[in-house]
């Protein structure tokens, strides 16, 4: 069954994004405030609405991202939903 939603990130951009979110506090801060601008800074100019945190959501910690990296990368390169894969998850 086909899913509706925009295409995901190119694998190279998804990897770079996760690298930066795991290891670069300045990038994490920039991404939390303006995801589209942060994505442009690493070479991705296309829209990625699923990567914007919704009101009340926080960015997953570097540890959470590292622990779920394979799953996150798979979600980010696939068809996107309306929820941000990088939001902090309860219980993680």
Secondary structure, 3 states (H helix, E strand, C coil): CCCCCCCCCCHHHHHHHHHHHHHCHHHHHHHHHCHHHHHHHCCCCCCCHHHCCCCCCCECCHHHHHHCHHHHHHHHHCCCCCCCCCECCCCC
